[in-house]
Amino acid sequence: MANPVVLVDGSSYLYRAFHALPPLNNSKGMPTGAVKGVINMLRRLQKDYPASPIVVIFDAKGKTFRDDIYADYKANRPAMPDDMRPQVQPIHDIVRAMGLPLLVVEGVEADDVIGTYCAQAVAAGIEVVVSTGDKDMAQLVNSHVTLVNTMTDLVMDPEGVVAKFGIPANLIIDYLALMGDKVDNIPGVPGVGEKTALGLLQGLGGLDDIYAQLDKVAELSFRGAKTMAAKLEEHKDKAYLSYELATIKLDVDLPQGLSELQNQAPDSAALRNLFEMLEFKSWVAELDNAPAPSASATAPAVQSEPASSDLGSESTAPPARDYEVILTQADFQRWLAKLSQAPLFAFDTETTSLDYMQAQIVGVSFAVEAGSAAYVPVAHDYMEAPVQLERDWVLAQLKPLLEDEARAKVGQNLKYDASVLANYGISLAGIAFDTMLESYVLNSTASRHDMDSLASFYLNESTIKFEEVAGKGAKQLTFNQVALEQAGPYAAEDADITLRLHYALAPQLDVVPSLKQVLTSIEMPMVKVLSAVERTGALVDAKLLGEQSIELGERLTELEREAFELAGEPFNLSSPKQLGAILFEKLALPVLKKTPKGAPSTAEEVLQELALDYPLPKILMEYRGLAKLKSTYTDKLPLMINPGTGRIHTSYHQAVTATGRLSSTDPNLQNIPIRTEEGRRIRQAFVAPKGYKLVAADYSQIELRIMAHLSDDAGLLDAFSKGLDVHKATAAEVFGVPLEQVSQDMRRSAKAINFGLIYGMSAFGLAKQLHIGRHEAQQYIDTYFERYPGVARYMDQTRALAHEQGYVETLFGRRLHLPEINDRNKMRQQAAERTAINAPMQGSAADIIKRAMVDVYHWLQTPEAPDARIIMQVHDELVLEVAEADVETLKLELCQRMAKAASLKVPLLVEAGDGDNWDQAH
């Protein structure tokens, strides 16, 4: 055989895929994530070795010969996870349907089957590639046998083994014998770790050599060498037992010889049935578009997803890569002409920083067809290198194209690129697609939405990682310092992969019009809006924050002193171990919850409950809250003021939360508390510039209003339509009193019920919140559902629908997938049910505020609009800076526009205030 035989460690693949990838279920609740991961890796091998026989080997059930040698072998290994077990058979079925030989040999492990085939191959002079993530397999490597790890792209030949382990392949068994293996419960020699094992092996040779020269062990240079000989002598039996356990057999009696391991043509009908059952829709689509299978012995590699979109179509099958580094004006003009004529092109910037306000452009890359991309370096630092094009000239040439609304662009997180380009006076237009947002809208929970994760998940491609070209840690280079040989392929690949991702994702969105509408009418318009809001930033009073930091520090010192007095001794308030000893040993407070390791928990919810009855936990809760405010906001915010703008500039994230809500970092504006005096004082530090006021406009009880709309409950619809205080109206219903007789305590309880139920709160949770008995809380809930039967009906129907289809939807068609809705673990399933009930309300509220933001932003760009700009979005609230003379005009129009962002069966109420700072305006 001219081409290598590829032997796949299927069991290693299974566990790696299960633990490395996000959970995925089909609509019937069957877990499918490991299946997809394993088959993706096999497809990758088919592409990398298109003419090679590929054989997949799995461990058999039951004991092996190693259990007879050592009864405790693998005794510590946990049972196969419940969600993994049902995925094994589908994997086997798909492998067979792909035409790949599949072997499961009883009494031995997959390693031994692979080892035996390797021995046969070496004897016959045949090259072998072993695909695995198991370090034990390194013992098989020789001039004919190479290891490949498809998850990390690590390739190990004999030199690679030495580079990774520090010893040649023929000493790997000795290495494992000395160290042992906790996962497989191989004992090894107690006290021998990696450095000691290497010291022994590098100094004396293999196990036999070491035991023949125990008198020389003390002369070796590793730590503990002087006493190691005695340990080795004492545990000699364990060392040789471990050697036997770690040795991969090379003489297993196999059902098929090496020459019989040939691939067959795939069974397309069987693959279709399996893919349809598992709901791998893109793979079903592949089969519809694939050519008829060949009858040749070697199965062709399965092609990647076909794709179509409004802007043409491209195959996403891995193309040959044609990447170009542009160093001359002539080459640049040639590419500029390509971009100008393309119906769609991918665009990306390489910069010096992730901070969009500080980042400087180092280069730009683009792609117009799969596999063909170019990188234009404009600001690399080279001692000896080709002369690069001048940045200002390149950007001046690109500016008309980048600002042309008619020239469609696709990118990965284009908001960042738009913000960076704005630093150079370029207003990016024609932002047609963003692959991060396409993936997010398609399924917010299926994968992370960074480019590397998406390339792996949707294209089965492993991309060049930034650390591979720039290094890690303190010595990591900025991109301008990266050599062109590494920078060029990395940057060009970014554009290429982005374009290919779009062509993989777009057709999946095309077949679900509601999702495409969410993308095109909500998420994509937000890119430009959020970039503008981020770059505008917010003005903060550093002096006020500094004063508050001092006051918080004094209060923390006071609280610490009070805690020491109550404890009877000083201790570290931030140490869970010391805190646990004080609370549960010295003061003997009740243990409400334990950590996974069995220690009494000092988590926030535990302290919160203990604080109701004991003074020290109450002080600790206050201490923790104030310490977090000080470190996160009052100390940090002044340091985050941009020296060029005098403002802080947060980063809003569209593709993080599962429900569609925005999140923010650096700083996190969503977590500044509003109910405490200290939190409100932080908001007071967000101030308006001279001649302006801050206006804050907030949706009133938006999620309850969405609940009324979705449930169509007559009682809730009536309360909101009449403009009643809905909590007071609920209290009247639940407590059976006239509206005018509802007390504040009744209203407080009704508010807890209203909000608690839409978050899936149980009677137990409500009882804890209201400090009442569980039976009484259940009566409140029962009465609530009697008075509002539409809510009960909506919840039952939503739960049933979630179980049936695996997702729920917002008012605008955003799908909120629930991977654990049919989980065998009841607690996970119930948590998913609670999410199913709440997600449509939270997701719809997120969609509404986004629609409002887009509308308000575009209104403020018109000539007749007031002098105002959006500076923040927090939860259901928009915050704007407004010229003092325009405040009242703006508030009126702003409330009307926000109220029209959705058409519900009840009015959307928006309340707006203004002031010199955020706290006054709220």
N, C-alpha and C positions, 0 to 999 in steps of 0.2 A: 504494500500500500504506500503510494507516494505521499499521501496526505496523512497527518497524524490522526491517531484514534483519540477521541475526546471522551474521557471517563468523568462522569458528573456525580459528585457526592450529593445525592438527592436529599438525604436526611439533614446534611449541613445547610443546604439551600432552604429547606422547610423551616428550620428554627430561625435562621437569619431573616428570612422574609417575614415570618410571623412577628418577630420582636422589633424589626427595623422599620416596618411600614405602618402607617396609621390604620386602625381597624376599618374594615369595609364589609358591609352586609348587602345582600340583595333584598328585594322588597318583601321576601318571605322571611327575612331574618336570618338567613343562612350566612355564616361568616365566609367571606371570599377573598379577604386581603392577602392571605398567604398563598392562595392559588394564583392570584394575579402576579404576585412577586416572583414565585418560582417559575412560572411560565414565561414571564418577562425575561428572566435571566437565561432560560433555555433559548428563547428567541434571539437574545444577544449573541449566544454562542453560535447559533446557526448563521448569523450574519458574519461573525468573525471567522468561522471555519466552514464556509459554504460547501466544500467538497469532502468534508471529513465525516466518517461515521461518528455519531454521538450516542453514547450509551449512558443510561441513567440508572444508578444503583441506590437502593434504599435499604435501611436496616429492617430486618425481619422482627416480628413480635416474639416475645419470649426470651428465655435465657440463652446465653452463648457459652462457649467453652471457657471463657474467662470467669464466668460465675462458678464453674466447677473448680477452677484454680483458686479462687478467692471469693468467699461467700459475700463479702461486703463490697464487691466491685459495683460501682455506680449506686451504692446504697443511699447516698445523699442527694441523688438527682431527683427533683420533683416529678410527679406524674405529668404526662402530657396535658397541657392546658385544655380546658373544655372546648374553647373556641378553635383550637387547632385540630382536634381529633376528626371532626366531620369534614375537614378539608383534604385529608390524606387521599381518600378514594378518588375524588374528582381530579386531583393532580395525577394520580396513576392513570386514570381513564384518558385524560388529555394527552399525557405523554405517549400512550399507545396510539391514540388517534393521530398524533403528529408523525407517526411512523418511526418513532425512536424505540430501540430495544430497552426494556425495563426489567431489571433483575432484583429479586428479593430472595436471598439465600438463607435458610434457617440455620441456626447454630453458630453463625458468625456475624460480624458487623459489616456494614458497607465498606469500611476501610480495608477489611481483609479481602473482599471480592476485588476491590480496586487494586490492592497490592498484588494479588495473584495475576491479574491481567497485565499489570506493569511488568512482572517478572517474565511472563510469556512474551510480551512485546520486546523486551530487552534481548531475550534469547533469539528472537527472530529478526533483530535489527530494525524494529519498527519504532517510529517516534510516537510518544504518548503525551497528551496534555491532560492533566488531572485538574478539574475545576472544583475547588473547595475553599472553605474558610478555616479549615481545621489545621492547626499548627503541627499536629502529630504526623500529618502526611508528608512533612518535609523530609522524613527519613527515607522516602521513596525516590527522592530527586537524584538523578544522575545524568549522564551525557545524553540519554534517550528520553528521560522523564522530566517534564516541566510542570510546575504548579501555576494555576491562574486563579485569582480571586476576582470574580466579576463585579463584586460590590465595591471593591477598593481599587480595581485595575492593577493590583500588585501581581507581577510575574516573577516566579522564583526558579531560576536555573541553579546549577551548583554554586556559581559565584554569588547569586542572590541569597542563597541560604546562609553563606558565610557573612554576607553583608547584614542580614537581619538578625542572625543568632550569635554570630561571633565564632562559630564552629562549623566544620563541614557536615554534610548530610549524614555521613556514616557514624557521626557521634550524637545524632539527635535522640536515638533510643536511650543512650547512656545519660544524656541530659535530662530526659523525662524520668528516668529511673531514679536519678539523684534528687530531683526536685519534687517528684510526685505530681499529682494532679487532683486538686480539690473537687473539680467537677465530676471526674470519673471515680473519685475516691481511691486513687492509686496512692499508697502511703508514702513512698519515697523515703529519704533519710531525714529524720527530724533535725531541724536546724539548718538544713541546706536550702538556700534560696538561689535566685538566679545568678547573683555575683559569685557565690561560693561554688556553684556547679560549674560555671565558666572557668573559674580559677583552677579547679581540679582538672577539668578536661583539657584546657589549654596548657596546663603545666605538666600533666602526667600522661594524658591519653584517655582511653576508654575505661570502662568499669574494671575489666580484668587487669589493665595496666595499673590502675589506681590501687587495687587491693594487693597487687604484687609489689608495690612501692610505698606502703603506708608510712614507712620510716622517713620518706621524703616530703610528706604532706606538710609538716611543720615549717619547711623551708620556703613554701609558697608565699606569695605576697598578699593574698586576700585576708580580710579581717577575720580573726578567729581561727587561723590556720593551725596555731599551736595546739589547740584542743580538738581539732577536727578528726584526727586519726582515731582517737578513742571512740568518737561517735560513729565513725564509719565501721569500725570493728564491731561495736555493740549492735549496730543495725544492719549488718551485712545481709542477713536473711531478707529483710525488707527491701534492700536495694536490688537483690537479684529477683525477688518476687515482682517488684515494680518493673524491672527490665522485661520480664516475661509478659506482664500485663500490657506494657506499652508497645511491644513488638507487633507490628502488623504482619499477619500470616501471608506467605507467598505461595502456598500450596493447597488452596481450597479446591475441593472437588466441585467444579463448576458445570452447570447444565449446558453451556455453549462455549465453544472454543473461540479464540480471538478472530479467526478467519470468518466465523459465522456472524459477527457483529456488524451487520449492514442495516442501514436505514431504508425504510420503505416509503412509498408515496403516502402522503397524509390522507386520512379518511375525512374528506370535507364534510360529509353528511353527519358523521359522528361529532366532529368538531363543532359544527353548527348547533347541534342539539345541546352539547355541553355548554357552549358559550351563551346560548339563549337561556338555559336553566340558571346559569350563574349571573346573567344579565351583563355580560361583557359586550356591550352594544357596538363599540368601535371594532372589536374583533369579528363580530358578525358581519359588519359592513365590509371588512376586508375580504371575507369569503365571497361576498356578493360581487366584488370587483376583481378578485384574483383570477388569473388564467387557470384553465383546466389543469389538474395535477398531472405531473409527468409520471410515466410508468417506470422511470429509471430507479435503480436501487437506492440512490441517495436522494433523500427528500429535499426539495428546494426550501430555502429559508422562507418563512412566512412573511409576507410583505406587510409594511406598516400601513397605517390608516390612510385611505384616500381622503381628500378634503376638498371642500368647495366653499366659496363665500361670495359675497356680492362683488368682490374685487378679484375675481378669477380663482383658479385652483392650482394647487401644486401637489405632487405626491410627497408624502412625508417619509417614504422609505429612505434609509440613510444614503445620501448621495456621496459620490466622491468629492472630497473637499478641495476646493480651489480658492485658497485664501491669498490675498495680495496685500503687501505693504506699499503704500503710495508715497513716493519720495520726490516726484517731479510734478511740475505744473501740468505737463502734457498728460500724464497718467491721471492726475486729478480731474482735469477737464473731460477726459474720456468717461470717467465714472460719473461726473456731474451730469453729463448727457444721458447716461443710463438712468440715473435717478429721475431726471426730468421727464423721461418717456415712460417710466414704469407706472402702472396703475396703483401700485402700493410698494413701499419699501420700508425695511426695518432700519431703525436708527438708534444709536447708542453713544453715550459719551464715556470717556475714561477721565477720571479726575484725581485730584490730590486728597480729597476728603469726602466723608459721608455727610458732613455738614454742608447743606446746600447753600448756605449764605457765605461760607468761607471757601468752598471748593473752586479750584482753578482747572480749566480744561487742559488735559494732557494730550488728548487725541479723540478722534471721532471714528465710528465704524458704521458700515451700512451693508445691506444685502438686498438684492432684488429677486433672487431665485435661490432655491434650496441648494446648499453646497457651495455657492459662490458669494464671497464677501470680501470686503476690503477694510483696511485700517489705515487711517491717516494720522501719523504721529506729528504733534505740533509743539510739544513742550517737554520732551524727554531730556534728561541730563546725561550727556555722554562725554566721556574723555576722547574716545576714538570711535566714531560712528558715522554713518551716512548723514549728510546734511538733510535736515527735515524742513518741511514747508513751514512758513511763518504763520503763527496762529491767527493774527489779525487778518491776514490775506485769505486764509482758508475760510474763516467765519464770514468774512465779507462776501465771498463767493457763494457760500451756503445760505446766507441770510434770506434772499428772495425766495428760495425754495422752501426753507423751513417756515417762513411766515406766510406761505401760500396755502390758504384754506382748501384749495382745490387739489392739492397734492397730498394724497393720503399717506399717513405714516402709521407704523405699528412699533411698539416698544415694550419693554418690560419695566414697569414702574416709571412711566414717562413723566409723572409728576416731578420726580427728582430731576430728570434731564431738562424739563421745562424751566424749573427754578434756576438751575445752573446756567442755562442759556440766557436767562433774564439778566444775569450778572454781566453779560456782554452785550446787552441791548437788543437781544433777539427775542421776539415774542412768538414762541412755537405755536403754530396753527396746523390744522389738518390732522389733529390727533384722532385717528379713526378707530384704532384698537390698541388695547393694552393686554398683553398675555396674562399678566398677573390678575387682572380683573376678569378676563374671560374665564380663567380657571376658577376664580373665587365665585363667580356667578353660577358657573356650571355645577360646582359642588364645593361648598366652603369648607367641608370637613374631610374630604377624600385625601387631601395632600396639603403639605405646606405650599405656599405660592411663590417662593423664590425660584429663580430660573433653574438652579441646579436640581432642586426637587422636582420641578415640572418636567425637565428634560428626562429625568430618570423615570418618572411616573407615566408620562404620555408618549415619550419617544423611545424609551428604553436606551437612552444615551447617557454616558457618563461624561460630564463636562470637565474642562480644565478648571480647577479650583484656584481662587485668588492666592491662597497660601502656597500653591505649587509654584507660582511665578514670583511672589513677593516675600515668601517666608512667613514665620509666625512670631508672636510675642513681641518683646521689646525691640528685637532686631528686624521686625517687619519693615519692608521698604514701602514708600509711597509709590504710586504708579509711575511718576515721572522718573524714578530711579531704576525702574525695571528695564533690563536690556531688551532691545528691540526683537531679538530672536525669540524671547518668551512673550513679550508684550503683544507682538503682531498676531500670532495664532490665537492667543487668549481673547483679545478684543474683537477680532473678526468672527470668532466662534460665537461671541455674545449676540452679534447681529444675525448670524446664520440660524442659530438655535431659536432665537426670538421669532424669526419669520416662519420657521418650520413648526414651532409651537402654535402659532396663529392658524396655520393651515390644518393642524390636527384638532384644534379646539373649536374653530368657527363652524364646521359642519355639525358638530354636536349641539351647538347652540341654535343653529338654523332650524333644526327639527323640533325645537321647543320654542314657539314664538314668544311665549310669556317671558322666558329667560332672556331671549335676545332683546326684548323690549326693556327689561331691567338693565341690561348692559348699555344699550344705546341711549336710553332716555334718562337714566339715573346715574349709573356709575361713570360712564365716559364723560358726561358733562361736568361731573364733580372734579375731574383731574385739574382742569384749568382754574376752577373756583378755589380748590384747596391750595393750589400753588400760590395764588394771589393772596389768600388769607394768611398763609404761612409767611410769605415774604413781607406782608404788612407788619405782622408781629403785634405785640402788646407792650405798652409803656408801663413800667413798674417803678415804684418809689423805693430805691435801694436803701435810703436812709431809714425809712419807716420799717422796712424788713430787718435792718440791722438792730434797731431799737427793740423790735419784738424778739429777735434772737437772744438778746441779752436778758430780757424778761423771762423768756422760756427757760433759759439756762438757770436763772435764779430759782424759778419754780421747780425745775427738775431736781436741783440740789435740795430744796425744801422737802420735796416728796421722798427723795432718797433718805433723808434724815428721819422722816416719819416712818418709813418702811423699816429702817434699822431699829427704831424704838419698838415697833410692834413685833419685830422678829426677835428682839433681845440680843441682836448681834449684827455686825455689818456683813453684807454679802453682795455678790454681783447680781444686780437686778436683771441683767441681760443673759444670765446663764441659766438655762432650763434645769441643769443638774443641781446647781446650788438652790435655785428657787424651789425645785421639787423637794429637796431635803428640808427646807424651812417649812413649806406649807404642809407636807404630808407626813414628815417624820417628827419634826419638832413641835409644830402646832396641831398635828393630827387632824387636819381638815379632811373631809370626805373625798375619796378618790372617785371622780365622776367618769373618767375615761383613761385608757392606757395607750401608750405608744405601741407600734408594732413589736418592739422588743420587750414589752411588758412593764415598762416604767410608767409611773403616774404622769399623765399628760398635763402640761402647763400651757396648752394652746389657748388662743384668745377666747374661743367659745366656752372653754372650761372656766377661765378666770372670770368671764362675764357672768356666768351662773353663780359662781362662788361669791362674786362681789355683791350679790343681792343680800347675803347673810353675814359676810365677814369683812372687816375693815381692810386687812392687808391686800387681798385681791382687788378691792376697789381702788386702792392707791396704785397698785401695779398697773391696772387698766389705764388710769389717768397718765401714769408715767410713760407707758408705751405709746399712747396716743400723742402726747406732747413731744416725745423724743422723735417720733416719726415726722411730725410737722416741722420740727426744727431742722432735722438733717435733710429732709426732702425739699422743703420750701424756703424757710426763712434764712437758712445758711446758704442754700444752693442757688436760689433765684438770682441774687445779685451777681453771682459769678457767671451766670448764663447771659448776661446782658451783652448784646453784640456791640463791639466798640465802634462800628461804622454807623449803626442805626440808633444806638441807645435803647434798643428794645430787646425783648426776648422773642425767640422764634421757635415755636413748637413744631413737631412733625406729626401730622395726622396720618393715620393708617386706615386704608379702606379695606384691606384684605386680611384682617386679623380675627375679629370676632365672628362667631358662627352666624349671628343673626343679621348682620348688615350694619350694626352700629359702628360709628367711628371710634377709634381709640387714639390716644396721643402720647407722645414721649418727649422727654427733654424740653420742657417739663411735661409731666402728665397732668393736664388740666382737669381731667375727669374726676380725680380723687381729692380735690381740695374740698374739705368738708364745709357744709353750709349751716349745719345745726348747732355748731359749737361757737362760742365767742372767739376762740383762737382761730378757727377756720375762717370766720367772717373777717377777722382782722387781716388775714392774708389777702382776702379779696379786696380789702380796702387799699392794699398796696398796688392793685391794678388801677391805674389812674388815667384820666383824660388829659391830653395836652392842652395848653393854653388856648382858649377860644372854642374849646370843644367840650362835649359831655359824652358820657358813656350811656348807651341805651341797651337794656337787656330785655328781650322779648321771649316769653316762655309759654309753651303749650300747657294748658291747665288739664290735669288728669287725663292725658291723651290715651294712655293704655286702657283705662276704664271706658273711655268713649269708644275706643276700637272694640272692646269687649261687647259693649252694647250693640254696636253695629254688626259684629260677627254672630253674636248669639241671637239677635233679633228678639231679645227679651222685652216684653211689654213694659214691665216695671222700670227697668233701667232706661229704656227709650223715653218713657214718660218723664222720669226725673230729669234727664238731661235736656229734653225738649222744653220743659218748663223753666229751665234755669235754676232748678233746686240745688241745694247743697247735697250732693249725692251721698255723702257719708251720713249726713243727718237723715236723709230719706231712708237709707238702708237701716239706720238705727231704729227708726220708727217702725219699719217692717219687722225687723228681727226681735225687737223688744216689745212689740205690740202696743206702742203708745202713740198718741197724736204727735205730729211733727213739732208743735210748739212746746211739747213736754220733754223733748229729747235733751238730756243733760250732756255736759262736756265729756263725762266718762263714757256715756253711751256712744257718743259720736266717735270717741277715740277707739272704742272696741270695734265699732262698725268699720272704721277706716282700716283697722288691722285685718278684719275679715275681707273687706273689698280687695285690698292689695295682696293679702296672704293667699287668697284662693286663686288669683290669676298667676301666682308663682307656685301653685301646687302645694300650698301649706297644708299639713295634716292637722288633725285635732290635737295631737301631741305638741306640734310646733306652735299652734295658736294658744294652747294652754300656757306654754312657757312664756310667750310674748305678753299675754294679758295677766299672767300670774293668777290663773284660775285652775280649777280641776279639769282633768281631761274629759270627764263626762259632761261637764258644763260647756266646755269648748265644742264638743261634738253636737250638743243640742243647738248651739249657735249656728253651726254649719248646716245642720239638718233644717233648721228654720229658714236659714238663708235660701237654701235650694227650694224649699216649699214656696217661698215668696217670689223667687226668681227662677222658675222652672226652665226658662230658655237658656240660662247659664249652665244648668246641669245637663241639659240636652246637648248643648254645644260641646261641653267637655267630653261627654260620652262619645259623641260622633267623631270628635277630633282624635281621641285615643284610638278608636276603631280604624279610622282612616290612616293614621300613622302606622299602625300594625300592618295594614294591608299594603300600603305603597312605599313605606320606609321614609317618608318625608311629609312635611306640611308646607303650606304656602302663605305668603303675606297677601295683603289686599292687591298688590301689584304683580303678583306672580313669582316673586322670589321664592326659591325652594330652600327649605331648611331641613337638611338631611339628618336622620337620626340613626346612626349606625348601630346603636345598642337597643333599639326599640323591641327587637325580638330576641334579646340576649337570654341565654339559659339562666344566667344569674338574675334572680328576681329583683334584687336591689338596683342593679344597673337598668333593668327594664323599667322599673317604676320611676327612676330618675329621668329616663328618656321620655316617659309618658308626661311627667311634669313639664319637661322642656317642650314637648309637643303642644301642650296647652298654652304655654306662655309665649313661645317663639313667634307665632303669627302676630301677636300684639306688639311684642318688642321689635320684631322685624318690620312690621308695618309702620310703627312710630319712627324707626330709623329711616325708612323710605320717605316718609312724609317730610321729615326735617331736611333731608337731602334735596327733595324736590323744591322745598321752600328756599333753601340756600341758593340753588341754581337760579330760581326766578328772581330773588332779591338781588343777587350779584349782577345779573344782566340789566335789571332795572337801574341799578346804581351806576351803570356805565353810560346811560343815556344822558344827553345834554340837559334835559329838564329835571333830572333827579336832584335831590338834595345833596349837599356836600357831606358825604358819609361813606364809610367803608366797614366791611365786616372784619372784626379782629379775632373773634373766637367762636367756636361752636362747642358747647358742653351739654351733654345729655339732650334734653329737649329745648335747649335755650340757644338763641343767637345773641351775640354781644357785638355792638357796633360803636364806632367813634363818629359823632355827629357834630357838625357846627352848631353852636348854641342857638343861632337864629332859626335853624331848620328842625329843631328837636320835635316840636309838636306835629309838624307836617309829616315828618318821617314816621313817628310812632303810629299815626293813624293809617298811613299807607302800608307800613310794615305789618301791622296786625291783620289788615285785610288780605294781604298777599299770603301770609303764612296760613291764614284760615282757609284759603282757597287751594291749598296744596293737595287736598284730598276731598272727595265728596262722600260724606258719611250720612247715615240716617239720623245722626244727631249733630248739633253744631260743634265745630272745632273752635274752642275758645282760646284766644291768645291774650296774655296780659303783658303789658310793657311798662317799664319804669325807666327813670333816668337819674343821673347824679354825677358827681365829680369822680366817683370811683365805682368799681363793680358792685361792691356791697350795697351802696346807696341805690344803684340802678336796679338791683334784683328785686 
